[in-house]
Amino acid sequence: MIAFDRIATEPGWDNDAVSQSSSLKQKLNDFDFMFMLAIFQTIFGLTEPLFQILQSKTLDIRQCDERVTGTLNALKALRSTETFSRLYENTVQTVGIPNERRKRSLEGF
């Protein structure tokens, strides 16, 4: 965030750099954006190894089947209140409490 502030305030940066740094800083402070980023980071962290195996030139069908099953089980395990709460709380610690609209919609979760 310090770098974005410096780009916005120090001379020598063109208008595009200032505008882009301001937009990126705004996104990194947006609760919804950061929460979704945390969700996708968690999901892709589980699916990336499977993707690499399935994209390899040599495939072992048994290994692929085991990895697909393992990945599906891991993804199913993520679908829990505990995982949601952990990602939500981590996002709150990173960017702060979400706006009132988001807080109200979570009450029915």
C-alpha positions in Angstrom: 0.0 0.0 0.0 2.9 2.3 0.7 4.1 1.9 -2.9 0.7 2.9 -4.2 0.7 6.0 -2.0 4.1 7.0 -3.2 3.1 6.6 -6.8 0.1 8.9 -6.2 2.0 11.6 -4.3 5.6 11.6 -5.6 6.4 13.5 -8.8 7.7 11.7 -11.9 4.8 9.3 -12.4 2.6 9.6 -15.5 -1.2 9.9 -15.2 -1.7 6.2 -16.2 0.5 4.9 -13.4 -1.2 7.2 -10.8 -4.6 6.1 -12.0 -3.8 2.4 -12.0 -2.1 2.5 -8.6 -5.1 4.2 -7.2 -7.5 1.7 -8.7 -5.4 -1.3 -7.5 -5.2 0.2 -4.0 -8.9 0.6 -3.9 -9.5 -3.0 -5.0 -7.0 -4.3 -2.3 -9.0 -2.4 0.3 -12.4 -3.7 -0.9 -13.8 -6.5 1.3 -15.7 -8.3 -1.4 -12.8 -8.4 -3.7 -10.4 -9.6 -1.1 -12.8 -12.2 0.2 -13.3 -13.7 -3.2 -9.6 -13.6 -3.8 -9.1 -15.6 -0.6 -11.7 -18.1 -1.8 -10.2 -18.6 -5.2 -6.7 -18.8 -3.8 -7.9 -21.6 -1.5 -9.6 -23.5 -4.4 -6.8 -23.0 -6.9 -4.3 -24.1 -4.3 -6.0 -27.5 -4.3 -6.7 -27.8 -8.0 -3.4 -26.6 -9.4 -1.5 -29.9 -8.6 -4.3 -31.8 -10.3 -4.2 -29.5 -13.3 -0.4 -30.0 -13.6 -0.8 -33.8 -13.6 -3.7 -33.8 -16.1 -1.7 -31.5 -18.4 1.5 -33.7 -18.3 2.5 -35.5 -21.5 2.6 -38.9 -19.7 -0.4 -39.9 -17.7 -0.8 -42.7 -15.2 -4.6 -43.4 -15.2 -4.5 -44.8 -11.6 -2.6 -41.7 -10.4 -5.0 -39.4 -12.2 -8.0 -41.2 -10.7 -6.5 -40.9 -7.2 -5.7 -37.2 -7.6 -9.2 -36.4 -9.0 -10.8 -38.3 -6.0 -8.4 -36.6 -3.5 -9.1 -33.1 -5.0 -12.8 -33.6 -5.0 -12.7 -34.8 -1.4 -10.6 -31.8 -0.4 -13.0 -29.4 -2.2 -16.0 -31.0 -0.5 -14.2 -30.6 2.9 -13.9 -26.8 2.2 -17.6 -26.4 2.0 -18.0 -25.8 5.7 -19.0 -23.1 8.1 -15.5 -23.4 9.6 -13.7 -22.7 6.3 -16.1 -19.8 5.5 -15.5 -18.3 9.0 -11.7 -18.7 8.7 -11.6 -17.0 5.3 -14.1 -14.3 6.5 -12.1 -13.5 9.6 -8.8 -13.5 7.7 -10.3 -11.0 5.3 -11.6 -8.8 8.1 -8.1 -8.8 9.6 -6.7 -7.8 6.2 -9.1 -5.1 5.1 -11.4 -4.4 8.0 -15.0 -5.0 8.7 -17.2 -5.1 5.6 -19.8 -2.5 4.8 -23.3 -2.8 6.3 -24.8 -4.3 3.2 -22.4 -7.3 3.4 -22.8 -7.7 7.2 -26.6 -7.9 6.9 -26.5 -10.5 4.1 -24.2 -12.7 6.2 -26.6 -12.8 9.2 -28.8 -15.3 7.3 -25.8 -17.6 6.5 
